[in-house]
Amino acid sequence: MTKKEVLQSFCNVLIEKYGKEKATELIIYYMIEEINSIRQEHRLQPLKVDPILAKVAEDYAQYLADNNHYSHKDLQGKTPTDRAKKAGYK
């Protein structure tokens, strides 16, 4: 089984058990924990999830899927920075 297949199976189990929304939260949590474990080994500060940026990213991911558009810039030319500022991120 490839790493990708293992990860997909893990995600599917979480979705079946907790539903898509809670599974997404858990996956993000596990990813951040793993990243921070590696960062700690290299004496780097841990990453923290910013709720504003997380919401901007989640909304934009849905926008990309809905519009079959895959770019950092949206169809109106707005950038990630534009979207973050509009959401109140400073």
Secondary structure, 3 states (H helix, E strand, C coil): CCHHHHHHHHHHHHHHHHCHHHHHHHHHHHHHHHHHHHHHHCCCCCCCCCHHHHHHHHHHHHHHHHHCCCCCCCCCCCCHHHHHHHCCCC
